[in-house]
């Protein structure tokens, strides 16, 4: 994607996105489909409403590897949820890093080809005021994800088709004791079928978490907030933009 095309795609996303909150990225995924495809003529996605306020900033592929890995200057080990809803972690601590942990968990889950998986994430992470509307749109969200991954919107998922999100960086700041603004930096990798070369996209996904019912949930934030350009972990830009690398187990 040329720089001009990326800028125009970002502007289209900003005009299209609805004003909702942070955590369930169904619409974000569908908007990325539209943005990354730009003026091409593939099938159009069917965006599902979801609590994400500002469109993510994508770059079509990873930048060229110049062989010069730069270790992250800042790392963070986010807290675990105290329990689970199905297999999704919930009940995070009432701290800024607890809010960030919920945002990361939701972002990872939402990039899925399975509408039931998307619906489960909505029920686990969306604010009550959006939850029912979002859950009703999970099928449309899965359709948008399929189209993003180059998979036909209907019918069986082809053998070997994949769509996976790896959150690699996070920034977060407390607004007050019950509200935290979060940015999640993700690598989203997809392949349309067996034998297809996987493509990785870098995405910055913004949002806001509020303390609600004893846990962090996604709610509305400013749709006009400026977003940093997506950068890969292991680069100078990652450190210059003050991303914290997410440490999980023995890996960053």
C-alpha positions as CSV (number, residue, x, y, z in Angstrom):
1,X,0.0,0.0,0.0
2,X,1.4,3.4,-0.9
3,X,1.6,6.1,1.8
4,X,-1.1,8.1,-0.1
5,X,-3.5,5.1,-0.2
6,X,-2.9,4.4,3.5
7,X,-3.7,8.0,4.4
8,X,-6.9,8.0,2.3
9,X,-7.9,4.6,3.8
10,X,-7.3,6.0,7.3
11,X,-9.5,9.0,6.6
12,X,-12.3,6.8,5.3
13,X,-12.2,4.7,8.4
14,X,-12.4,7.8,10.6
15,X,-15.5,8.9,8.8
16,X,-17.1,5.5,8.9
17,X,-16.6,4.5,12.5
18,X,-19.3,4.8,15.1
19,X,-18.8,6.3,18.6
20,X,-18.6,3.3,20.9
21,X,-15.9,1.9,23.3
22,X,-12.6,-0.1,23.4
23,X,-12.7,-3.8,23.7
24,X,-14.5,-5.8,21.1
25,X,-12.9,-5.3,17.8
26,X,-15.6,-6.8,15.4
27,X,-16.3,-3.6,13.6
28,X,-12.7,-2.6,13.8
29,X,-11.8,-5.8,11.9
30,X,-14.4,-5.1,9.3
31,X,-13.3,-1.5,8.9
32,X,-9.8,-2.7,8.4
33,X,-11.0,-4.9,5.5
34,X,-12.4,-1.8,3.8
35,X,-9.4,0.4,4.5
36,X,-6.7,-2.1,3.5
37,X,-8.5,-2.9,0.2
38,X,-8.8,0.7,-0.6
39,X,-10.0,1.3,-4.2
40,X,-9.8,-2.4,-5.2
41,X,-12.8,-4.4,-6.1
42,X,-13.0,-7.3,-3.7
43,X,-16.3,-8.1,-1.9
44,X,-17.3,-5.5,0.6
45,X,-17.3,-6.4,4.3
46,X,-20.4,-6.3,6.5
47,X,-19.3,-4.3,9.5
48,X,-20.9,-5.2,12.8
49,X,-21.3,-2.5,15.4
50,X,-19.1,-2.9,18.4
51,X,-17.6,-0.9,21.3
52,X,-14.6,0.6,19.6
53,X,-14.6,4.3,19.1
54,X,-11.8,5.2,16.8
55,X,-10.7,3.2,13.8
56,X,-7.4,1.4,14.1
57,X,-4.4,2.6,12.1
58,X,-3.2,-0.2,9.8
59,X,-0.2,-0.8,7.7
60,X,-0.7,-3.4,5.0
61,X,2.3,-5.5,5.7
62,X,5.3,-5.7,8.0
63,X,8.2,-3.3,7.1
64,X,11.2,-4.8,5.4
65,X,13.5,-6.7,7.8
66,X,16.9,-5.0,7.8
67,X,18.3,-7.6,10.2
68,X,18.7,-5.1,13.0
69,X,16.6,-6.2,16.0
70,X,16.2,-3.5,18.7
71,X,15.2,-4.9,22.1
72,X,12.1,-3.2,23.6
73,X,13.1,-0.5,26.1
74,X,10.0,-1.1,28.2
75,X,8.1,-4.3,29.0
76,X,5.1,-5.1,31.1
77,X,3.7,-8.3,32.6
78,X,-0.1,-7.6,32.7
79,X,-2.1,-9.2,35.5
80,X,-4.2,-12.3,34.9
81,X,-8.0,-12.4,35.4
82,X,-9.1,-13.8,38.7
83,X,-11.5,-16.2,36.9
84,X,-12.8,-17.1,33.5
85,X,-16.0,-16.7,31.4
86,X,-15.8,-19.9,29.4
87,X,-12.1,-19.8,28.4
88,X,-11.8,-16.0,28.5
89,X,-10.1,-14.3,31.4
90,X,-12.3,-11.9,33.4
91,X,-12.3,-10.1,36.8
92,X,-9.1,-8.2,36.3
93,X,-7.7,-6.1,39.2
94,X,-9.0,-2.6,39.6
95,X,-5.8,-1.0,38.5
96,X,-4.7,0.7,35.2
97,X,-2.7,-2.4,34.2
98,X,-5.8,-4.5,35.0
99,X,-7.7,-2.4,32.5
100,X,-5.0,-2.9,29.9
101,X,-5.0,-6.6,30.5
102,X,-8.7,-6.8,29.7
103,X,-8.2,-4.7,26.6
104,X,-5.4,-7.0,25.4
105,X,-7.5,-10.2,26.1
106,X,-10.5,-8.7,24.2
107,X,-8.4,-7.6,21.2
108,X,-6.8,-11.1,20.9
109,X,-10.2,-12.8,21.1
110,X,-12.1,-10.6,18.6
111,X,-9.9,-11.4,15.6
112,X,-11.7,-14.7,15.0
113,X,-13.5,-16.5,12.2
114,X,-15.9,-18.0,14.7
115,X,-19.1,-15.9,15.4
116,X,-19.6,-17.8,18.6
117,X,-16.1,-16.9,19.8
118,X,-16.8,-13.3,18.9
119,X,-20.1,-13.3,20.7
120,X,-18.5,-14.8,23.8
121,X,-15.9,-11.9,23.8
122,X,-18.7,-9.3,23.5
123,X,-20.5,-10.8,26.4
124,X,-17.4,-11.0,28.5
125,X,-15.9,-7.5,27.7
126,X,-18.5,-5.1,26.4
127,X,-20.1,-2.5,28.6
128,X,-23.7,-3.3,29.5
129,X,-25.1,-0.5,27.5
130,X,-23.7,-2.0,24.3
131,X,-23.6,-5.7,25.1
132,X,-26.9,-6.9,23.6
133,X,-26.6,-4.9,20.4
134,X,-23.0,-6.1,19.9
135,X,-23.8,-9.7,20.6
136,X,-26.6,-9.6,18.0
137,X,-24.1,-8.5,15.4
138,X,-21.5,-11.2,16.0
139,X,-22.3,-13.1,12.8
140,X,-21.7,-10.0,10.8
141,X,-18.5,-9.4,12.6
142,X,-17.3,-12.9,11.7
143,X,-18.2,-12.2,8.1
144,X,-16.1,-9.1,8.1
145,X,-13.2,-11.0,9.7
146,X,-13.4,-13.7,7.0
147,X,-13.3,-11.0,4.2
148,X,-10.3,-9.4,5.9
149,X,-8.6,-12.7,5.8
150,X,-9.5,-13.3,2.1
151,X,-12.0,-16.0,2.9
152,X,-15.4,-16.1,1.2
153,X,-18.0,-14.5,3.5
154,X,-20.3,-17.5,3.5
155,X,-19.9,-21.3,3.4
156,X,-17.3,-23.5,5.1
157,X,-14.0,-22.0,6.1
158,X,-11.4,-23.4,3.7
159,X,-8.9,-25.9,5.1
160,X,-5.9,-24.2,6.5
161,X,-7.5,-20.7,6.7
162,X,-6.3,-18.8,9.7
163,X,-6.8,-15.4,11.4
164,X,-4.8,-14.7,14.6
165,X,-4.1,-11.6,16.6
166,X,-0.9,-11.2,18.6
167,X,-1.0,-8.1,20.9
168,X,2.7,-7.0,21.0
169,X,2.5,-3.6,22.7
170,X,0.3,-1.5,24.9
171,X,0.0,2.0,26.3
172,X,-2.5,3.0,29.0
173,X,-3.2,6.0,31.2
174,X,-5.7,6.4,34.0
175,X,-8.3,9.1,33.5
176,X,-9.6,8.5,37.1
177,X,-9.9,5.5,39.4
178,X,-12.7,4.1,37.3
179,X,-11.6,5.0,33.7
180,X,-8.5,4.0,31.8
181,X,-7.6,4.9,28.2
182,X,-5.8,2.1,26.4
183,X,-3.9,1.6,23.1
184,X,-3.2,-1.9,21.9
185,X,-0.7,-2.6,19.2
186,X,-1.3,-5.9,17.4
187,X,0.1,-8.1,14.7
188,X,-2.8,-9.7,12.8
189,X,-1.8,-12.6,10.7
190,X,-4.1,-14.3,8.2
191,X,-4.0,-16.9,5.4
192,X,-7.0,-17.7,3.1
193,X,-6.3,-21.5,2.8
194,X,-3.7,-24.1,2.9
195,X,-0.7,-23.2,0.8
196,X,-1.4,-19.4,1.0
197,X,1.4,-17.3,2.2
198,X,0.4,-15.7,5.5
199,X,0.1,-11.9,5.6
200,X,0.8,-9.9,8.8
201,X,-0.8,-6.5,9.4
202,X,0.2,-4.1,12.1
203,X,-2.8,-2.3,13.8
204,X,-3.2,0.2,16.6
205,X,-6.5,-0.2,18.3
206,X,-7.7,2.5,20.8
207,X,-10.4,2.5,23.4
208,X,-11.5,3.2,26.9
209,X,-12.1,0.8,29.8
210,X,-14.5,1.6,32.7
211,X,-14.9,-0.2,36.0
212,X,-18.4,-1.7,35.9
213,X,-20.0,-4.5,37.9
214,X,-16.7,-5.5,39.5
215,X,-14.7,-5.7,36.3
216,X,-13.3,-3.6,33.4
217,X,-15.6,-3.2,30.4
218,X,-15.4,-1.3,27.1
219,X,-17.2,2.0,26.7
220,X,-17.2,5.2,24.6
221,X,-14.2,7.4,23.9
222,X,-13.3,10.3,21.6
223,X,-13.6,9.2,18.0
224,X,-11.3,12.1,16.9
225,X,-8.3,11.2,19.1
226,X,-5.0,11.1,17.3
227,X,-3.4,7.7,17.0
228,X,0.3,6.8,16.6
229,X,1.4,5.0,13.4
230,X,1.7,1.2,13.9
231,X,5.2,0.0,14.3
232,X,6.6,-3.5,14.8
233,X,8.2,-4.8,17.9
234,X,12.0,-5.0,17.7
235,X,12.3,-1.6,15.9
236,X,13.6,1.8,16.9
237,X,10.1,3.2,16.3
238,X,8.6,0.9,18.9
239,X,10.8,2.4,21.5
240,X,10.6,6.0,20.3
241,X,6.8,5.8,20.5
242,X,7.1,4.5,24.1
243,X,5.2,1.2,23.6
244,X,5.5,-1.3,26.4
245,X,6.2,-4.8,25.1
246,X,3.7,-7.3,26.5
247,X,5.5,-10.1,28.3
248,X,3.6,-13.4,28.5
249,X,5.2,-16.3,30.2
250,X,8.8,-16.7,28.8
251,X,8.3,-14.6,25.7
252,X,7.7,-11.0,24.8
